[in-house]
Amino acid sequence: MKHTKRPDRIVLMILLAVACLGLAVPVAVLDARWLALPAVLLAVAGVLLAVHIRRLRRFVAANLGGRSFAGSKMQVSLAALPVAAALLDGDTIVWYNAHFREQVLGGEDAVQPLAASCLPGLELAVCARPHGQDLAANGYRFTAYASPVPGGAGGALVYLINDTFYKDTLDEYTASRPAYLNIMIDSYEELFTDMKDSEQAHELEAINRLLEEYFSATTGFLRKVSNSSYIAVIEERDLRPMIETRFDILDKVRALRPSGMLTLSIGVGHGGKTLAECQEMARQSLDIALGRGGDQAAVKTADGFEFFGGVSHGVEKRSHVRSRIIANALADQIRQSDSVIIMGHSMSDLDAVGSAIGVLRMCKMCDVPSVIAVKRGATLAGALIDTFIDAGEAHNFIEPRETLGLITPDTLLIVVDTYQKYLLESKEIYEKCKRVVVIDHHRMAVGHIDNPVLLYHEPYASSASELVCELLQFMPSAGNITPLEAQALLAGIMLDTRSFALHVGVRTFEAAAWLRSRGAKTAETKRLFNTSKQEYEARAAIVESAYIYKGCAIALSQELPPEMSVVLPMAANDLLTINGVDASVVAVAKGGGVNISARSMGALNVQLILEPLGGGDHLTMAGAQLKNCTLQEAEAHIRAQIDHYRQTQAAEKAAVGV
């Protein structure tokens, strides 16, 4: 019902109340007994005010709100707008129309309210942009637009488009977009081959039950496509909690076996335009998750990859079938080339140069011209290269810039001991060669080499030299390696395993035994690790300056001479011999930036610590280079990443009740 405003009644009641109060004073002076009459009149006025208080409030709000100017130009032009509108004077709303009252104020009038109380988050500068500002009030969702009032000092007119339905529909559409998951049991053949059928059934039933429970809370479905692999399609709304809990299904499956040998790898694709695109993204994600050693989830979106898990070691594959297949395929690729360039990573070490020397022998077996591109002035394997030069093999090593003029369309580039573009010895060689082969053992990371013609990537292996040893044993060509080449490969294995103390398996010792049978001398190989007195002193100074932070030894050093570069990883290795140290991180200033080397004994994944800093490598061995950074800033970054890693560890243990 529409109420008629009667301001005369309201004024009369106010005057009556004032008169009663004024009458009470002289009456009280003459005779207090006569106070009863003013009290009665005051009570009557109070009752009348209580009855008409709502009408009074509306009357005041109508006058102060500016809606009392019937027939004015502003009322004609704005009050009749089909959308909510309000006039602001600074932060105060001085006028609003009927739609604003109904949609924003809930049908109640307000006397010059603050804009922030009615429209939380309102920013006139944002509203003035072409796309306006998204606001929410009184259960509605608006797009707000604003325009300044001509001649007004700080005044603005705000229009509110009520698009609640469309925004809710968009949210529902986004939440219901499909996400595709590829799930694989890591190293299925190695784990289940020796089991009895009943044991296999028990293990698989436990995994199936966990996965079914995990996906039963979603609106999607899970399907088993083979004994070791599954696919799942879920909605975006179901994927978000999985990411927030860091895919705790990985921890639950790992807990099925105390040894941690039973693990899953998950590849997730979401945000694609079609389900087929999401499926392809999931396939790529699974490939990179497996390439990083498994036991983790890789999520790919249009913005890149995000990783969860990856806390256990890869399971060593015992079959040599893949090595034989790769060896034959590599021999075919070499024979189809008119020349071969072999290249490792920048600041090459004994493993990079040693494995390159092994590949060089493969090319010689196939009778194809080949060279190793290495920067003699920036290598940690100078002693090994000098040994070959003294043996008359200097023609096999060439500076990267000198190879650019030798590259033809039929030149094959073989990259060893790295899978990352930014770590290559020469990016120019990579960009100029049309065909690339990759042999690497490091965990895969974002920014890897795209579409190699042949990839031999085994993160379970101890070193690239170990992989090359296996390929050499299955090369279909006649010939054999020399004792000096065997010694180079053995040096590469010894470097990455810290003299067979870490990250070794049965196949590592098999490769070392094969090299020993081909003439490798362990005593001569050990001499390649010798350092000068100056290097030893610098290394000792770094170790002495270290301190322990949450189980990690952190050492900082000012810039060292270029010939002292080998000191960095050596100091990191030495720090691991201290009791109570799970990992070591050594940071050294270099050229306006900081070089970081990290090592661990396996209890802590240093790759996950350095990846957010733009580095990475392996679970027990990683590095990073920070540009335009001081030592103090690098130390703060390192400590922050250790804090984050420890928190993640604690959360994952809590998730499985450890």
Helices and strands as residue ranges (DSSP letters): H 7-30, G 32-35, H 36-51, H 53-64, H 73-74, I 75-79, E 84-89, E 92-96, H 98-103, H 115-118, H 124-127, E 133-137, E 140-148, E 155-162, H 164-175, E 178-185, H 188-192, H 197-216, E 221-224, E 229-235, H 236-244, H 249-254, E 264-270, H 275-291, E 296-301, E 304-309, H 321-335, E 339-343, H 350-365, E 370-373, H 382-390, G 394-396, E 397-398, H 400-403, G 404-406, E 411-416, G 421-423, H 427-432, E 435-440, E 454-457, H 464-473, H 483-497, H 506-517, H 522-527, H 533-544, E 547-549, E 552-557, G 562-564, H 567-575, E 583-590, E 593-600, H 606-610, G 611-613, E 616-617, E 621-626, H 631-655
